[in-house]
Amino acid sequence: MREKPRQKGHALIELALLLPMTLTLLLGVVEIGNAIVAYMTVVEASREGVRLVVREGPSADVQGLVQGIASPRLQPSRLTTQVSYGRDSFGDDTVTVEVDYEYRFIFTNAPFLRDVLPDPFILRARTTMPIP
C-alpha cells in the first residue's frame, strides 16, 4: 500500500491565505449595506420634508420632521436640511428640500482604506415639488 503524502499543514495555510480576503469582502458588504440604508433614509426624509411644505406651507417644521424620520437610524447632529423656493421651466412655483448627511464609514481606521475612502462621505438627497 502506498502512503499518502503528508498534508497536515495545507488546510491551515489555505485558511491563512483565504481568511483575510473573505473577511475583507464580508466587511465591505456590511459597510455598503449600512451606506445604502443611510442613503435611503436621507431620500425618505427629503421626500417627506417637501410633502410637509406643500401641505402646510412655508411655516412647516421641516427640520424637525427630517430629524424625526432619520433619528432611529442616523445621528441627527450630522444632518443638514435646506428648504428653497423657486420656479420651474413652466413658471410654476416650486419648493425644494435638500437633506445632507455626513456618513462615516465604520472601517475607515483600516490602513489600506484610510487613503481611499473620504471621511466624511456626504450623502445628499434633493426633492422638488410644485406648490399648488
C-alpha positions as a Markdown table, in Angstrom:
| # | Residue | x | y | z |
|---|---|---|---|---|
| 1 | Met | 0.0 | 0.0 | 0.0 |
| 2 | Arg | 1.2 | 3.5 | -0.8 |
| 3 | Glu | 1.3 | 6.1 | 1.9 |
| 4 | Lys | -0.5 | 9.4 | 1.4 |
| 5 | Pro | 1.8 | 12.4 | 1.3 |
| 6 | Arg | 1.8 | 14.5 | 4.5 |
| 7 | Gln | -0.9 | 17.2 | 4.1 |
| 8 | Lys | -1.5 | 18.2 | 7.7 |
| 9 | Gly | -0.4 | 21.8 | 7.2 |
| 10 | His | -2.0 | 22.5 | 3.8 |
| 11 | Ala | -5.5 | 23.3 | 5.2 |
| 12 | Leu | -4.0 | 25.7 | 7.7 |
| 13 | Ile | -2.0 | 27.5 | 5.0 |
| 14 | Glu | -5.1 | 27.8 | 2.8 |
| 15 | Leu | -7.1 | 29.2 | 5.7 |
| 16 | Ala | -4.4 | 31.7 | 6.5 |
| 17 | Leu | -4.4 | 32.8 | 2.8 |
| 18 | Leu | -8.1 | 33.0 | 2.3 |
| 19 | Leu | -9.5 | 34.2 | 5.6 |
| 20 | Pro | -8.2 | 37.8 | 5.3 |
| 21 | Met | -9.7 | 38.2 | 1.8 |
| 22 | Thr | -13.0 | 36.6 | 2.9 |
| 23 | Leu | -13.3 | 38.8 | 5.9 |
| 24 | Thr | -12.5 | 41.9 | 3.9 |
| 25 | Leu | -15.2 | 41.0 | 1.4 |
| 26 | Leu | -17.7 | 40.4 | 4.2 |
| 27 | Leu | -16.9 | 43.6 | 6.0 |
| 28 | Gly | -17.2 | 45.5 | 2.6 |
| 29 | Val | -20.6 | 44.1 | 2.0 |
| 30 | Val | -21.7 | 45.1 | 5.5 |
| 31 | Glu | -20.3 | 48.6 | 5.0 |
| 32 | Ile | -22.0 | 49.1 | 1.7 |
| 33 | Gly | -25.3 | 47.8 | 3.2 |
| 34 | Asn | -25.0 | 50.4 | 6.0 |
| 35 | Ala | -24.4 | 53.2 | 3.5 |
| 36 | Ile | -27.4 | 52.2 | 1.4 |
| 37 | Val | -29.6 | 52.2 | 4.4 |
| 38 | Ala | -28.4 | 55.6 | 5.4 |
| 39 | Tyr | -28.9 | 57.0 | 1.9 |
| 40 | Met | -32.4 | 55.6 | 1.6 |
| 41 | Thr | -33.2 | 57.2 | 5.0 |
| 42 | Val | -31.9 | 60.6 | 3.7 |
| 43 | Val | -34.0 | 60.2 | 0.5 |
| 44 | Glu | -37.1 | 59.3 | 2.5 |
| 45 | Ala | -36.6 | 62.3 | 4.8 |
| 46 | Ser | -36.2 | 64.7 | 1.8 |
| 47 | Arg | -39.4 | 63.4 | 0.2 |
| 48 | Glu | -41.4 | 63.7 | 3.4 |
| 49 | Gly | -40.0 | 67.2 | 4.1 |
| 50 | Val | -41.1 | 68.5 | 0.7 |
| 51 | Arg | -44.5 | 66.9 | 1.1 |
| 52 | Leu | -44.9 | 68.7 | 4.5 |
| 53 | Val | -44.1 | 72.1 | 3.0 |
| 54 | Val | -46.5 | 71.5 | 0.2 |
| 55 | Arg | -49.3 | 70.6 | 2.7 |
| 56 | Glu | -48.6 | 73.1 | 5.4 |
| 57 | Gly | -46.8 | 76.0 | 3.7 |
| 58 | Pro | -43.6 | 77.8 | 4.5 |
| 59 | Ser | -44.1 | 77.7 | 8.2 |
| 60 | Ala | -43.8 | 73.9 | 8.3 |
| 61 | Asp | -41.1 | 72.4 | 10.7 |
| 62 | Val | -39.2 | 70.6 | 8.0 |
| 63 | Gln | -36.0 | 70.3 | 10.2 |
| 64 | Gly | -38.0 | 68.6 | 13.0 |
| 65 | Leu | -39.7 | 66.2 | 10.6 |
| 66 | Val | -36.4 | 65.2 | 8.9 |
| 67 | Gln | -34.7 | 64.6 | 12.2 |
| 68 | Gly | -37.6 | 62.6 | 13.4 |
| 69 | Ile | -37.5 | 60.4 | 10.4 |
| 70 | Ala | -33.8 | 59.9 | 10.5 |
| 71 | Ser | -33.2 | 59.7 | 14.3 |
| 72 | Pro | -33.7 | 55.9 | 14.7 |
| 73 | Arg | -31.1 | 55.1 | 12.1 |
| 74 | Leu | -28.9 | 58.2 | 11.7 |
| 75 | Gln | -27.2 | 60.7 | 14.0 |
| 76 | Pro | -29.3 | 63.9 | 13.9 |
| 77 | Ser | -26.2 | 66.1 | 14.6 |
| 78 | Arg | -24.8 | 65.1 | 11.1 |
| 79 | Leu | -27.9 | 66.1 | 9.2 |
| 80 | Thr | -28.4 | 69.4 | 7.5 |
| 81 | Thr | -31.7 | 70.5 | 5.8 |
| 82 | Gln | -32.2 | 73.3 | 3.4 |
| 83 | Val | -35.6 | 74.5 | 2.1 |
| 84 | Ser | -35.6 | 76.7 | -1.0 |
| 85 | Tyr | -38.3 | 78.1 | -3.2 |
| 86 | Gly | -38.2 | 78.8 | -6.9 |
| 87 | Arg | -39.9 | 78.5 | -10.3 |
| 88 | Asp | -39.7 | 75.7 | -12.8 |
| 89 | Ser | -39.4 | 76.0 | -16.6 |
| 90 | Phe | -43.2 | 76.2 | -16.9 |
| 91 | Gly | -43.4 | 79.2 | -14.5 |
| 92 | Asp | -44.9 | 77.2 | -11.6 |
| 93 | Asp | -43.8 | 77.9 | -8.0 |
| 94 | Thr | -41.7 | 75.0 | -6.6 |
| 95 | Val | -40.2 | 74.0 | -3.3 |
| 96 | Thr | -37.0 | 72.1 | -2.9 |
| 97 | Val | -35.8 | 70.3 | 0.2 |
| 98 | Glu | -32.2 | 69.1 | 0.3 |
| 99 | Val | -31.0 | 66.9 | 3.1 |
| 100 | Asp | -27.3 | 66.2 | 3.6 |
| 101 | Tyr | -25.8 | 63.6 | 5.9 |
| 102 | Glu | -22.2 | 63.2 | 6.8 |
| 103 | Tyr | -21.8 | 59.4 | 6.6 |
| 104 | Arg | -18.7 | 58.0 | 8.3 |
| 105 | Phe | -17.6 | 54.5 | 7.3 |
| 106 | Ile | -17.2 | 52.1 | 10.1 |
| 107 | Phe | -13.9 | 50.6 | 8.9 |
| 108 | Thr | -12.0 | 53.8 | 7.9 |
| 109 | Asn | -9.3 | 53.0 | 10.5 |
| 110 | Ala | -8.0 | 50.2 | 8.4 |
| 111 | Pro | -4.6 | 51.4 | 7.0 |
| 112 | Phe | -5.4 | 50.4 | 3.4 |
| 113 | Leu | -8.8 | 52.2 | 3.4 |
| 114 | Arg | -7.8 | 55.4 | 5.1 |
| 115 | Asp | -6.5 | 57.0 | 1.9 |
| 116 | Val | -9.2 | 55.6 | -0.4 |
| 117 | Leu | -12.5 | 56.4 | 1.5 |
| 118 | Pro | -13.5 | 60.0 | 2.1 |
| 119 | Asp | -14.3 | 60.8 | 5.7 |
| 120 | Pro | -17.0 | 62.0 | 6.0 |
| 121 | Phe | -18.8 | 60.9 | 2.8 |
| 122 | Ile | -21.7 | 63.2 | 2.1 |
| 123 | Leu | -25.0 | 61.6 | 1.2 |
| 124 | Arg | -27.3 | 64.1 | -0.4 |
| 125 | Ala | -31.0 | 63.9 | -1.5 |
| 126 | Arg | -32.9 | 66.7 | -3.2 |
| 127 | Thr | -36.6 | 66.6 | -3.8 |
| 128 | Thr | -38.5 | 69.3 | -5.7 |
| 129 | Met | -42.3 | 69.5 | -5.9 |
| 130 | Pro | -44.7 | 72.1 | -7.4 |
| 131 | Ile | -46.7 | 74.2 | -4.9 |
| 132 | Pro | -50.4 | 74.1 | -5.7 |
